[in-house]
Amino acid sequence: MISLTSAELNYLIFRYLNESGFAHSAFALGYEAGINKSTIDGNLVPPGALVTFIQKGIQYLELEANFSNDDLDTDEDFQFLNPLDLITKDVHELQKIVKEKKEAKRKEKSKGKEKDNIENGREHGHGISMEKEKELAKEKDNEKQPREKEKIEKEKEKATGRDKEKSLEGAGVPNPSGDEVNGRLEEIATDIGPEPMDICTSVDSLSYEISSSDVTVLQGHTSEVFACAWNPVGSFLASGSGDSTARIWTIDGPSSSNMQNGHHNVVLRHFKGRTNEKSKDVTTLDWNVDGTLLATGSYDGQARIWSRDGELISTLNKHKGPIFSLKWNKKGDYLLSGSVDKTAIVWDVKTGEWKQQFEFHSAPALDVDWRNNTSFATCSTDSMIYVCKVGENRPIKTFSGHQGEVNAIKWDPTGSLLASCSDDSTAKIWTMKQDSCLLDLKEHAKEIYTVRWSPTGAGTNHPNRQLVLASASFDSTIKLWEVDVGRLLHSLNGHRDPVYSVAFSPNGEYLASGSLDKCLHIWSVKEAKIVKTFTGNGGIFEVCWNKEGDKIAACFANNVVCVLDFRM
């Protein structure tokens, strides 16, 4: 396996960007350079992190340009920032880090000179007092402590790095197995040691741990499992992985009666031949409304439609970059896809041909969502949101207001409100009746990765329960919002690391959440507390409920899918 240090990767990207003269878009540079998967300093880079990494690399160049040539005396300056710093911090924070490290480096050099002078004094018989030696030893210990703290903080950043889009990217570095990834994350956690955290104090999580007899471990994937989705009609679960396959699992009866060897599944291969081809990771998948067809999106830029039995019905080929989001409309005649190539495409499922391509974004499209059978919204790293309609050549609505990449969008059950979340640490609520956001939700401390609406409120099967929005963030919390009045209902503080996925139960009474901390929590929405919890052996990328609300699936970084029986 090829291994790159932070300094080497920083320098390679610097040279590439510099020599390219910024002639291409930020992500195109990385994509043309063959960036498919990535490990940085031996750690898994979550989906899409490198999109931001390349863009922040440009900010780094601007930052370095603010320093004099005297400051940039050697290539060692590239070691002042590690790749995860570039991903997670803005240019001002990066500048502060560089300044602090430069100052520390100057102090270290100064101390070195002082030590040399002392040694020279000894050699020349001048000697030094015992008190002075003790003082120097104490200073050395004091210097060591912040360096250790800095190391810990850096490792924390690596352990909680970005996951934006639903695929892994990198600089031609082979993707590690899930076990390797999980092992590295465990090593980091061990090095860091226990971390104080704000957890629901009313909950003793051990008392609510789901029994192993209520968990089925589905084995078969050979790489991280990024996506999972229950069939809306039958007892089938679909999963998509970095091993270039999707699988359809048959889940019958309680977990204790299921086999754990992964034999009850159909393998949907996204490559030809016996060995995996590169860049065909399954990044996203979605069932149609009647559960007869499964659509998958891949890093190779192709969307595929499969029967429930695993037969390949059609291959949809027009995108020029990885597909990060894929959604059926309710009628089932159109499939919508969003891609790194900055476009969204509506596909005519009956003919297997593209109906219309929408080219409004200036950067990769990260998410798409249907409003109704003919109109939909798209969001992008360009901070913009567009509402489009089949047959219209221009957006029917443009939403501008986020100050960072828009990671996810979701229409409420009635299609009247659109929720969005961003790297600017805000979630916003939009309506077609006005251009500016209806609500600006600002309680999160870090980037918000995803949002989900409860299946409640007017126009749903549970009209007497209030409509609630859940937002999940890299600050390790989930916020529940009462959108009718625009206030924060609850802050769910039970995870220790970024929360990648949340999902409401079909009746809206419970919320499942999955995090990089390997924990799946099930919360009571009304009481805002954990009622069940499960700890796996890898970070969790997605969680979802079956239609009956008695099973929860979670896909893990250690190559497995777990199905949990839920009963209260």
Phi, psi and omega in degrees: 000132177284138181234134179242135173279166177303315183297319181293317181292319175305313185292320179299315180293321177302311182297318182295313179298317183297313183286339178280346180065023181055039184280344182239171175293160185302314183286326180303323178303311181294320183293316179295332180283001178086029182279112181241311180221162184211139161235131179247121185052037176080010182244145177298128172267118185298162185312131174078359185299327186287339173303308180292324182301314179296317181295318178291336176299323177295319177299324179298320178297318178297320179299312181297330180293340179282349179265150179286163178298334178294328179288325184262072186271338180217168177291352179297340181299335179290345179277354180291338179235136173260161187305325181290334172299315182298325182288317193259350185240151178277176188296328180291320177294321179297318180297321179296318179299314181298316180299315181297319181288326176296317180295319178297323180293320179297317179298320181296319178296319180297317178297324179296319178295320180297319179296318178300318179298320179295314179298319178298322179297321179295317181298328183266010172082011181281330177071180180205145183288156177298323180298319180294320179297317179298320180297317179295320179296320179295319178297322180296317178296319179296326177290325183294322183301310179295330178293320177295319178298319179297320179297316180299314180299321180294318179293325177298318180298319179297318183291335183244028184301177189290156163216104183255269182293173193263038175216166176263145180227161180184191185252057179072015180273129179303144182282130179288158176291163179300322180297320180295316180299312181298320179298320180293319179295324178294320179299318180297314180300323179293318180296321183288323181084178182298142183238128178297139182215158182267098182247153177305111186289344182277000187241129168259100189301328181297329181289341184247013181296130179289133182294146179298334178290345178259015182233130173253127178260115181267111183251145181160321176294149181247011176209178182308143177257116188266331188219148174211151182203130176281143172296134184288352183240307185257183182269058180238142178236129178257144178221147180234139191225166174286359178273013178070024175227156163246158179224145173247115183260140174264120183244103181246132174072186180291161185300325183296339180265356181270150175281147183254012183263005174075016183282337183274065179204156175252131184265126178256100186276130179259028179209163179257149179091188186268338183249150181295140171265151181290158171064030176240026177305139177274112189263336184200154178205158183200135175275149171285170192295331180263006173072016182268337184230142175243128176256138177234144175245144187231162178292343179281001177087003181256142170257144182228145178243129184237152171282167179296339179273358177096007178280133177285114182275312180203154176244123185257110190235101173210332179297150179250017179201171181307144176266126183253345180210144186210126182218138170276148167278166186295327181290332177088008180264343179237145173239134183247134180228145177236142191223163173299338180287009175080002185245162169240143182232134171261125183254138172275109188294324182296319182269340183076015181246161179282138181271314182200140176249132184250118188240065184256331183283153178256007181207174184308137175277125186262330182207153176222152177203133179287139171270316174211201186286344183232348180237154187202170177239151176228151176224165192207169172291350178278005177076004184258155174232130178238138171257124186237165180220137179301129180098343179264137183271349178231157178301143177274348175202141178236125179249117180234130182176332177290146180256009179211181180302136178268113189276326183205153176223151180204126174281146177290170185304335182262354180076018181261335180237138177245125176260143177222156177219155193213168172293347179281009177072014178243153165248147181227150176247130183239154174226150181292349183279347180211161183276322180277163183291147179284319179224141177240108189259116195237026186275344182284151182262344180222185182305142176258126187268325182208160177225149178216141176267147173284150179276048185228172179099182182303136178086004180246180177285354180229066186292341183273355177256142184293150175284131183231142174250134175250136176234136182242137191227164173288352175279008176076008180245162171239133178250137174252127186243137171267100191285338181301324180243359176070037181239158177282122178278306184212151168246118183266106186248084181228346180265158180254345184226174181310140178262119185266333187213142172224151179207133177277147173291160183303331179267357176080003183279336185231158178228129175259142179223143179232141188224167173294345180282006176078003184259137169251120178250143172245122187251146166279121182294320182292315185267350179057044178219159179286131177250335176213152177211153178218135179247120180261199183244025178192164176299149182256126182265329180205148174230150179203152180258149171280172188294332179280341180081017180248003177221143177234132176254145177220137179250139193242160178285346180263030167081006184243161170243132178248136176246124185249131172283133181238124174209145180247000000 
